[in-house]
Amino acid sequence: MVNAVQSAQPRLEFDYIIVGAGAAGAIIASRLTEDPSITVCLIEAGGLDHNPYIHIPGGFIKTLFDPAYTWQFQTEPGDHIRGRRIQISQGRTLGGTSAINGMVYNRGQPADFDAWCQSGNAGWSYAEVLPYFQRTERAVALGDDSWRGRKGPVTVTATDWHHPLCDAFVAGAGSLGIPEAVDYNGPNQEGAGYFQRTIDRGWRVSTARAYLKPARRRSNLNIIMHAQVSRILFEGPRAIGVAYIRKGEPGVPRKVGARREVIVSAGTINTPRLLQISGVGSIQTLTDIGVPVVHELPGVGENFRDHYSIRFVARVKDQVTMNQTARGFGLCIEIARWLLGRPSILAISPSVAHVFWKSDESLSAPDLQCFLTPGSYKGGVFGLLDDFPGLTSGVYQHRPESTGFVRARSSDPFEKPAVQPNYLADPIDQQVLVRGMQLVRRLFSTPQMARFIDEEITPGPGVRTEDEMLDFARSNGLTSYHLIGTSRMGPSNDPTSVVDHELRVHGLSGLRVADASIMPRMPSGNTYASTMMIAEKAADMILGRKAPEPVKLEGI
């Protein structure tokens, strides 16, 4: 239902406008402009990714909370986490969150995408999306060619920096019957090992570096930076452009038109906010913020999910950890190793080793992800390293059932929205997370790990029972920065969906969404790989290209 007509046709026009130059937007801009006859305007709220800490993997700690390169959101008080608010960072620069994330490459499980397809999203089964995963990556000495890509822009490598604590973690998992993983991005995710990561010869591989850097030389790509999109412009039910406000230029917003489509790739928080302040969303939300209704779509901003993680910290004996090597002379040695192209703490992901396993042995696939880093931070969060030799191990539930929302507070494009993940609202999430904490404790108790653990600092020996563990989880859990679902993909007869299987916004024309917000369910792992896959598939759909033939693999 269209109740308002917004703005006349802008003078400056392109074939496509992409809002957001992040993990998805950078890829789509690159793919569309491969055709020199197509013009694209890419609009980014942040600026250039010139800070060297963005590109040095170990520099993530310098940018993760820096407002110059990130959106710093804060959740609403959580009813099931002791009323706490949790800080959530999202990237605000070329490459978006791919410029500040933990660089772990984890597609999830084939069954995740089969479930997307089975819920009414044709073309999104694993056999059908696997060619797009392969298209994004250049997997170096990883897995089988049937499953992995070898010629894509994003380099994916095995961790070349090993540590005795990580080796003990993997060996300890083996003593519990958890096998060593062969390739967790292949047919079977379960097992223990070192993470695969988007690091190439010591440097972070963001989508800005892999896709946008070569594309920026094209004359048919125009990038506008430091520009906050204030609304999508409509002519009846058709999106015809956007209005934006540039940093340092107060006054009337500038307008730019789209002859073909507007593609919103602003991220799981900013995408629904932009739709809402543009008049697309639930009647109640639009009424509350005083925005005229362009199109009623109650699913906008709903179905919000995130991985809620619990971290253990232990004091280590008989080992030197990152707490020592990241300081003083030890850091000088690591810098020298990095400069020489040798394994170094400057070129690793924040999480180094993994265990993918089950909270219940009757399950057919893992529903838990555990991770280990041979270092620890004061207070258990990223920041200042502890003064003693330490390690951090954490756990989160792969596929949380708890859902929340993102809602604009006003029509002001600069006002941060209400962000409510509703962590631990579902009893299943509570049960699975406690079992995950118990798994970490079992890993710590294996002979391989126990010989190195002097003392568990957090949660500590006072937290033993299931009730005590759940209480600790409520009081201390944090985001994993894996935000999805607020523009959920689904059929038009599903009142909670926002886009169809081709990512077109229901009930409107000339408008698509392509980022992690379209995920109908959480994939069983980190979201970077899946977001890149979505962007590659979106580019084909936007251009009307025939999808690749589904990959024929045994077991899927």
Protein Blocks (a to p, Z undefined) as FASTA:
>chain_A
ZZbdehjadfbdcfbdcehjafklmmmmmmmmmpmkbccddddfbdcdkbfklmmmklmm
mmmmmmklpccddddddfkloopacdddddddehijmlmmnoiacebjfklmmmmmmnop
ghiafklmmmmmmmmpccehiajfklpcfkbmbdcdddfbdcfklmmmmmmmmmnopacd
fblmlmblgdcdddddddeehiacdfklmmmmmmmmpmkbccdehiacfbdcdehjbcfb
dcdddehiacjddddddfkbccdfebjklmmmmmmmnopacfklmmmnopacfbdcfkgo
paiacddddddddddehiacfklmmgcjllmmmmmmmmnopacfklccfblbdcdddfbf
kbmbdcbdcddddbddehhiacdddfbdcdddddddfbacbdcddddfbfbfkbccddde
kgokbmklmmmmmmmmmmmmmmmmpmklmmmmmbdfbgbjklmbfmlmmmmmmmmgcceh
iaghjlcccdfklmkbmbdfkopaehiahiacddfklpmbdcebdfklmmmmmmmmmmmm
mnopacddddddehZZ
